[in-house]
Amino acid sequence: MQLDDLYRRVIMDHYKNPRNRGKFDHEAVTVELNNPTCGDKISLQLIIEENIVKDARFTGEGCSISMSSASMMTEAVKGHTLDEAKDIAGRFSRLMMGEHVEFDDYEDLEALSGVNKFPARIKCATLAWNALKKGIQDES
């Protein structure tokens, strides 16, 4: 199996079986963003306690890249401090700009590395991450 095929499978797995999809029944930091150029929408909820992302959930609609990225992002940042989550988001941004970046703690993110070849899709992949950055900023 080639690496591109593996990456496609990882993306489709997160799209068809999203992790952390849903809403909290209690108060959470909530950020809603949309990408008007393609119609992707996300509502991200973060439970932040003592400077740590204790939990993260999302709802939304959009393409497989957008929803897969949201699923991966929620998995990648849970349990991390806000500074660590910002660092992960920064590394993801560099990945989208074509830099070689490794995610030792959560390798699924590397499956989105090929998105940078399609500039119109970068906004899809970064939508959830922009919501994360805004949520962290609002909490700080």
Order of alpha helices (4+ residues) and beta strands (2+ residues): alpha-beta-beta-beta-alpha-alpha-alpha
